[in-house]
Amino acid sequence: MSSLQLKESFLQPFRQPLLLIWALAFTGIFYLVNRQANLYDIANPRWVITMATLILVSPFFNGGFILLLQARRNGEKLSLGQAIVQTFSNYGSLIVGELLVNMIVVAGGILFVIPGIYFGLRLIFYKQEILIGGARGTAALKMSVARTQKWRGTLSLFASLSLFYLPAVAVFFVPMSLAWDLYALLASALTFAWINILLTRIYLDAKEGSKQSPMHEGGTN
Protein backbone atom coordinates (compact mmCIF):
# COMPACT_ATOMS: atom_id res chain seq x y z
CA MET A 1 0.00 0.00 0.00
CA SER A 2 1.67 3.21 -1.13
CA SER A 3 1.26 6.67 0.37
CA LEU A 4 0.23 7.89 -3.11
CA GLN A 5 -2.69 5.45 -3.18
CA LEU A 6 -3.84 6.69 0.22
CA LYS A 7 -3.45 10.36 -0.73
CA GLU A 8 -5.29 10.03 -4.05
CA SER A 9 -8.06 7.98 -2.43
CA PHE A 10 -8.49 10.65 0.25
CA LEU A 11 -8.74 13.53 -2.22
CA GLN A 12 -10.85 11.94 -4.97
CA PRO A 13 -14.33 12.50 -3.38
CA PHE A 14 -13.57 16.23 -3.26
CA ARG A 15 -12.21 16.29 -6.81
CA GLN A 16 -15.17 14.34 -8.21
CA PRO A 17 -18.34 15.74 -6.53
CA LEU A 18 -20.63 13.17 -8.18
CA LEU A 19 -18.97 10.45 -6.12
CA LEU A 20 -19.57 12.34 -2.89
CA ILE A 21 -23.19 13.06 -3.84
CA TRP A 22 -23.74 9.36 -4.60
CA ALA A 23 -22.21 8.41 -1.23
CA LEU A 24 -24.38 10.97 0.58
CA ALA A 25 -27.50 9.60 -1.13
CA PHE A 26 -26.74 6.09 0.12
CA THR A 27 -25.86 7.10 3.66
CA GLY A 28 -28.90 9.40 3.79
CA ILE A 29 -31.26 6.53 2.92
CA PHE A 30 -29.61 4.19 5.38
CA TYR A 31 -29.56 6.88 8.07
CA LEU A 32 -33.34 7.31 7.80
CA VAL A 33 -33.94 3.56 7.94
CA ASN A 34 -31.50 3.16 10.82
CA ARG A 35 -33.45 5.66 12.93
CA GLN A 36 -36.41 3.31 13.28
CA ALA A 37 -34.19 0.32 14.18
CA ASN A 38 -30.44 0.41 14.74
CA LEU A 39 -28.38 -2.10 12.78
CA TYR A 40 -27.15 -3.59 16.07
CA ASP A 41 -30.57 -3.60 17.78
CA ILE A 42 -31.39 -7.20 16.85
CA ALA A 43 -34.12 -7.43 19.51
CA ASN A 44 -36.13 -4.73 17.74
CA PRO A 45 -38.68 -6.29 15.31
CA ARG A 46 -37.94 -3.52 12.82
CA TRP A 47 -34.30 -4.59 12.70
CA VAL A 48 -35.28 -6.90 9.84
CA ILE A 49 -36.27 -3.86 7.76
CA THR A 50 -32.95 -2.15 8.47
CA MET A 51 -30.92 -5.24 7.60
CA ALA A 52 -32.96 -5.96 4.48
CA THR A 53 -32.48 -2.38 3.30
CA LEU A 54 -28.73 -2.64 3.80
CA ILE A 55 -28.49 -5.92 1.88
CA LEU A 56 -30.77 -4.88 -0.98
CA VAL A 57 -29.68 -1.26 -1.41
CA SER A 58 -25.94 -1.27 -0.68
CA PRO A 59 -24.95 -3.46 -3.69
CA PHE A 60 -26.77 -1.01 -5.95
CA PHE A 61 -24.93 2.04 -4.56
CA ASN A 62 -21.57 0.28 -4.26
CA GLY A 63 -21.88 -1.02 -7.80
CA GLY A 64 -22.67 2.37 -9.32
CA PHE A 65 -19.85 3.95 -7.37
CA ILE A 66 -17.27 1.39 -8.49
CA LEU A 67 -18.30 1.64 -12.14
CA LEU A 68 -18.00 5.43 -12.06
CA LEU A 69 -14.53 5.04 -10.58
CA GLN A 70 -13.47 2.60 -13.27
CA ALA A 71 -14.74 4.88 -16.03
CA ARG A 72 -12.88 7.84 -14.55
CA ARG A 73 -9.71 5.75 -14.32
CA ASN A 74 -9.97 4.67 -17.97
CA GLY A 75 -10.81 8.16 -19.19
CA GLU A 76 -14.25 7.01 -20.34
CA LYS A 77 -17.50 8.95 -20.18
CA LEU A 78 -20.08 7.14 -18.06
CA SER A 79 -23.21 8.84 -16.82
CA LEU A 80 -24.82 7.98 -13.51
CA GLY A 81 -27.75 6.48 -15.44
CA GLN A 82 -25.45 4.20 -17.41
CA ALA A 83 -23.67 3.13 -14.21
CA ILE A 84 -27.05 2.26 -12.66
CA VAL A 85 -28.05 0.15 -15.69
CA GLN A 86 -24.73 -1.74 -15.59
CA THR A 87 -25.12 -2.31 -11.87
CA PHE A 88 -28.58 -3.83 -12.34
CA SER A 89 -27.16 -6.31 -14.82
CA ASN A 90 -24.86 -7.57 -12.04
CA TYR A 91 -27.36 -7.09 -9.21
CA GLY A 92 -28.07 -10.78 -8.65
CA SER A 93 -24.39 -11.64 -8.19
CA LEU A 94 -23.88 -8.61 -5.94
CA ILE A 95 -26.79 -9.67 -3.71
CA VAL A 96 -25.48 -13.25 -3.46
CA GLY A 97 -22.03 -11.92 -2.60
CA GLU A 98 -23.46 -9.50 -0.03
CA LEU A 99 -25.42 -12.27 1.70
CA LEU A 100 -22.56 -14.74 1.73
CA VAL A 101 -19.95 -12.25 2.93
CA ASN A 102 -22.23 -10.95 5.68
CA MET A 103 -22.97 -14.47 6.90
CA ILE A 104 -19.29 -15.43 6.89
CA VAL A 105 -18.21 -12.24 8.65
CA VAL A 106 -20.97 -12.53 11.28
CA ALA A 107 -20.10 -16.18 11.89
CA GLY A 108 -16.44 -15.23 12.23
CA GLY A 109 -17.32 -12.31 14.48
CA ILE A 110 -19.01 -14.66 16.92
CA LEU A 111 -15.63 -16.33 17.33
CA PHE A 112 -14.06 -13.45 19.31
CA VAL A 113 -14.36 -10.79 16.55
CA ILE A 114 -10.89 -11.24 15.01
CA PRO A 115 -11.90 -14.10 12.65
CA GLY A 116 -14.76 -11.91 11.40
CA ILE A 117 -12.34 -9.11 10.57
CA TYR A 118 -9.98 -11.58 8.90
CA PHE A 119 -12.69 -13.12 6.72
CA GLY A 120 -13.99 -9.65 5.86
CA LEU A 121 -10.55 -8.63 4.60
CA ARG A 122 -10.06 -11.79 2.57
CA LEU A 123 -13.44 -11.35 0.83
CA ILE A 124 -13.34 -7.57 0.50
CA PHE A 125 -12.69 -7.41 -3.26
CA TYR A 126 -15.70 -9.48 -4.30
CA LYS A 127 -17.60 -6.43 -5.66
CA GLN A 128 -14.67 -5.47 -7.88
CA GLU A 129 -14.33 -9.09 -9.04
CA ILE A 130 -18.00 -9.03 -10.12
CA LEU A 131 -18.24 -5.55 -11.64
CA ILE A 132 -14.79 -5.26 -13.19
CA GLY A 133 -13.50 -8.83 -13.38
CA GLY A 134 -16.79 -10.31 -14.61
CA ALA A 135 -16.95 -13.07 -11.96
CA ARG A 136 -20.27 -14.63 -10.97
CA GLY A 137 -21.59 -16.24 -7.80
CA THR A 138 -19.10 -17.75 -5.37
CA ALA A 139 -16.31 -17.40 -7.95
CA ALA A 140 -16.01 -13.72 -6.97
CA LEU A 141 -15.42 -14.69 -3.33
CA LYS A 142 -12.81 -17.28 -4.29
CA MET A 143 -11.00 -14.76 -6.49
CA SER A 144 -10.94 -12.22 -3.66
CA VAL A 145 -9.50 -14.83 -1.29
CA ALA A 146 -6.78 -15.63 -3.83
CA ARG A 147 -6.04 -11.93 -4.28
CA THR A 148 -5.51 -11.42 -0.53
CA GLN A 149 -3.49 -14.54 0.22
CA LYS A 150 -0.29 -12.67 1.15
CA TRP A 151 -0.57 -11.83 4.85
CA ARG A 152 1.62 -8.71 4.65
CA GLY A 153 -0.60 -7.22 1.97
CA THR A 154 -3.70 -8.07 4.01
CA LEU A 155 -2.21 -6.48 7.11
CA SER A 156 -1.31 -3.34 5.14
CA LEU A 157 -4.85 -3.25 3.76
CA PHE A 158 -6.29 -3.46 7.28
CA ALA A 159 -4.11 -0.58 8.45
CA SER A 160 -5.10 1.59 5.48
CA LEU A 161 -8.81 0.88 5.86
CA SER A 162 -8.59 1.67 9.57
CA LEU A 163 -7.42 5.19 8.75
CA PHE A 164 -10.48 5.82 6.60
CA TYR A 165 -12.81 4.41 9.25
CA LEU A 166 -11.56 6.84 11.92
CA PRO A 167 -14.03 9.67 11.10
CA ALA A 168 -16.94 7.21 11.36
CA VAL A 169 -15.64 5.82 14.66
CA ALA A 170 -15.36 9.38 16.02
CA VAL A 171 -19.16 9.63 15.75
CA PHE A 172 -19.40 7.75 19.04
CA PHE A 173 -17.51 10.55 20.80
CA VAL A 174 -19.59 13.46 19.49
CA PRO A 175 -22.48 14.63 21.77
CA MET A 176 -25.96 13.83 20.44
CA SER A 177 -27.42 16.89 18.68
CA LEU A 178 -28.24 18.22 15.24
CA ALA A 179 -24.50 18.67 14.76
CA TRP A 180 -24.09 14.96 15.57
CA ASP A 181 -26.62 14.01 12.88
CA LEU A 182 -24.87 16.13 10.27
CA TYR A 183 -21.43 14.88 11.25
CA ALA A 184 -22.57 11.26 11.28
CA LEU A 185 -24.05 11.61 7.79
CA LEU A 186 -20.96 13.28 6.33
CA ALA A 187 -18.50 10.95 8.09
CA SER A 188 -20.41 7.87 6.91
CA ALA A 189 -20.57 9.18 3.35
CA LEU A 190 -16.86 9.94 3.26
CA THR A 191 -15.99 6.55 4.74
CA PHE A 192 -18.19 4.84 2.15
CA ALA A 193 -16.47 6.83 -0.62
CA TRP A 194 -12.92 6.39 0.67
CA ILE A 195 -13.24 2.63 1.16
CA ASN A 196 -14.67 2.05 -2.32
CA ILE A 197 -12.08 4.32 -3.91
CA LEU A 198 -9.15 2.69 -2.14
CA LEU A 199 -10.26 -0.87 -2.88
CA THR A 200 -11.03 -0.12 -6.53
CA ARG A 201 -7.72 1.68 -6.97
CA ILE A 202 -5.82 -1.25 -5.46
CA TYR A 203 -7.75 -3.70 -7.62
CA LEU A 204 -7.19 -1.80 -10.86
CA ASP A 205 -3.51 -1.18 -10.08
CA ALA A 206 -3.01 -4.91 -9.51
CA LYS A 207 -4.94 -5.80 -12.66
CA GLU A 208 -2.91 -3.41 -14.80
CA GLY A 209 0.29 -4.70 -13.23
CA SER A 210 -0.61 -8.31 -14.04
CA LYS A 211 -1.22 -7.37 -17.69
CA GLN A 212 2.10 -5.56 -18.00
CA SER A 213 4.24 -8.24 -16.32
CA PRO A 214 4.03 -10.88 -19.09
CA MET A 215 4.88 -8.22 -21.70
CA HIS A 216 7.81 -7.02 -19.64
CA GLU A 217 9.09 -10.55 -19.11
CA GLY A 218 8.72 -11.32 -22.79
CA GLY A 219 10.79 -8.29 -23.70
CA THR A 220 13.67 -9.35 -21.49
CA ASN A 221 14.13 -12.77 -23.02
C-alpha positions in Angstrom: 0.0 0.0 0.0 1.7 3.2 -1.1 1.3 6.7 0.4 0.2 7.9 -3.1 -2.7 5.4 -3.2 -3.8 6.7 0.2 -3.5 10.4 -0.7 -5.3 10.0 -4.1 -8.1 8.0 -2.4 -8.5 10.6 0.3 -8.7 13.5 -2.2 -10.9 11.9 -5.0 -14.3 12.5 -3.4 -13.6 16.2 -3.3 -12.2 16.3 -6.8 -15.2 14.3 -8.2 -18.3 15.7 -6.5 -20.6 13.2 -8.2 -19.0 10.5 -6.1 -19.6 12.3 -2.9 -23.2 13.1 -3.8 -23.7 9.4 -4.6 -22.2 8.4 -1.2 -24.4 11.0 0.6 -27.5 9.6 -1.1 -26.7 6.1 0.1 -25.9 7.1 3.7 -28.9 9.4 3.8 -31.3 6.5 2.9 -29.6 4.2 5.4 -29.6 6.9 8.1 -33.3 7.3 7.8 -33.9 3.6 7.9 -31.5 3.2 10.8 -33.5 5.7 12.9 -36.4 3.3 13.3 -34.2 0.3 14.2 -30.4 0.4 14.7 -28.4 -2.1 12.8 -27.1 -3.6 16.1 -30.6 -3.6 17.8 -31.4 -7.2 16.9 -34.1 -7.4 19.5 -36.1 -4.7 17.7 -38.7 -6.3 15.3 -37.9 -3.5 12.8 -34.3 -4.6 12.7 -35.3 -6.9 9.8 -36.3 -3.9 7.8 -32.9 -2.2 8.5 -30.9 -5.2 7.6 -33.0 -6.0 4.5 -32.5 -2.4 3.3 -28.7 -2.6 3.8 -28.5 -5.9 1.9 -30.8 -4.9 -1.0 -29.7 -1.3 -1.4 -25.9 -1.3 -0.7 -24.9 -3.5 -3.7 -26.8 -1.0 -6.0 -24.9 2.0 -4.6 -21.6 0.3 -4.3 -21.9 -1.0 -7.8 -22.7 2.4 -9.3 -19.8 4.0 -7.4 -17.3 1.4 -8.5 -18.3 1.6 -12.1 -18.0 5.4 -12.1 -14.5 5.0 -10.6 -13.5 2.6 -13.3 -14.7 4.9 -16.0 -12.9 7.8 -14.6 -9.7 5.8 -14.3 -10.0 4.7 -18.0 -10.8 8.2 -19.2 -14.2 7.0 -20.3 -17.5 8.9 -20.2 -20.1 7.1 -18.1 -23.2 8.8 -16.8 -24.8 8.0 -13.5 -27.8 6.5 -15.4 -25.4 4.2 -17.4 -23.7 3.1 -14.2 -27.0 2.3 -12.7 -28.1 0.2 -15.7 -24.7 -1.7 -15.6 -25.1 -2.3 -11.9 -28.6 -3.8 -12.3 -27.2 -6.3 -14.8 -24.9 -7.6 -12.0 -27.4 -7.1 -9.2 -28.1 -10.8 -8.7 -24.4 -11.6 -8.2 -23.9 -8.6 -5.9 -26.8 -9.7 -3.7 -25.5 -13.3 -3.5 -22.0 -11.9 -2.6 -23.5 -9.5 0.0 -25.4 -12.3 1.7 -22.6 -14.7 1.7 -20.0 -12.2 2.9 -22.2 -11.0 5.7 -23.0 -14.5 6.9 -19.3 -15.4 6.9 -18.2 -12.2 8.7 -21.0 -12.5 11.3 -20.1 -16.2 11.9 -16.4 -15.2 12.2 -17.3 -12.3 14.5 -19.0 -14.7 16.9 -15.6 -16.3 17.3 -14.1 -13.5 19.3 -14.4 -10.8 16.5 -10.9 -11.2 15.0 -11.9 -14.1 12.7 -14.8 -11.9 11.4 -12.3 -9.1 10.6 -10.0 -11.6 8.9 -12.7 -13.1 6.7 -14.0 -9.7 5.9 -10.5 -8.6 4.6 -10.1 -11.8 2.6 -13.4 -11.4 0.8 -13.3 -7.6 0.5 -12.7 -7.4 -3.3 -15.7 -9.5 -4.3 -17.6 -6.4 -5.7 -14.7 -5.5 -7.9 -14.3 -9.1 -9.0 -18.0 -9.0 -10.1 -18.2 -5.6 -11.6 -14.8 -5.3 -13.2 -13.5 -8.8 -13.4 -16.8 -10.3 -14.6 -16.9 -13.1 -12.0 -20.3 -14.6 -11.0 -21.6 -16.2 -7.8 -19.1 -17.8 -5.4 -16.3 -17.4 -7.9 -16.0 -13.7 -7.0 -15.4 -14.7 -3.3 -12.8 -17.3 -4.3 -11.0 -14.8 -6.5 -10.9 -12.2 -3.7 -9.5 -14.8 -1.3 -6.8 -15.6 -3.8 -6.0 -11.9 -4.3 -5.5 -11.4 -0.5 -3.5 -14.5 0.2 -0.3 -12.7 1.1 -0.6 -11.8 4.9 1.6 -8.7 4.7 -0.6 -7.2 2.0 -3.7 -8.1 4.0 -2.2 -6.5 7.1 -1.3 -3.3 5.1 -4.8 -3.2 3.8 -6.3 -3.5 7.3 -4.1 -0.6 8.5 -5.1 1.6 5.5 -8.8 0.9 5.9 -8.6 1.7 9.6 -7.4 5.2 8.8 -10.5 5.8 6.6 -12.8 4.4 9.2 -11.6 6.8 11.9 -14.0 9.7 11.1 -16.9 7.2 11.4 -15.6 5.8 14.7 -15.4 9.4 16.0 -19.2 9.6 15.7 -19.4 7.7 19.0 -17.5 10.6 20.8 -19.6 13.5 19.5 -22.5 14.6 21.8 -26.0 13.8 20.4 -27.4 16.9 18.7 -28.2 18.2 15.2 -24.5 18.7 14.8 -24.1 15.0 15.6 -26.6 14.0 12.9 -24.9 16.1 10.3 -21.4 14.9 11.3 -22.6 11.3 11.3 -24.1 11.6 7.8 -21.0 13.3 6.3 -18.5 10.9 8.1 -20.4 7.9 6.9 -20.6 9.2 3.3 -16.9 9.9 3.3 -16.0 6.6 4.7 -18.2 4.8 2.1 -16.5 6.8 -0.6 -12.9 6.4 0.7 -13.2 2.6 1.2 -14.7 2.0 -2.3 -12.1 4.3 -3.9 -9.1 2.7 -2.1 -10.3 -0.9 -2.9 -11.0 -0.1 -6.5 -7.7 1.7 -7.0 -5.8 -1.3 -5.5 -7.8 -3.7 -7.6 -7.2 -1.8 -10.9 -3.5 -1.2 -10.1 -3.0 -4.9 -9.5 -4.9 -5.8 -12.7 -2.9 -3.4 -14.8 0.3 -4.7 -13.2 -0.6 -8.3 -14.0 -1.2 -7.4 -17.7 2.1 -5.6 -18.0 4.2 -8.2 -16.3 4.0 -10.9 -19.1 4.9 -8.2 -21.7 7.8 -7.0 -19.6 9.1 -10.6 -19.1 8.7 -11.3 -22.8 10.8 -8.3 -23.7 13.7 -9.4 -21.5 14.1 -12.8 -23.0 
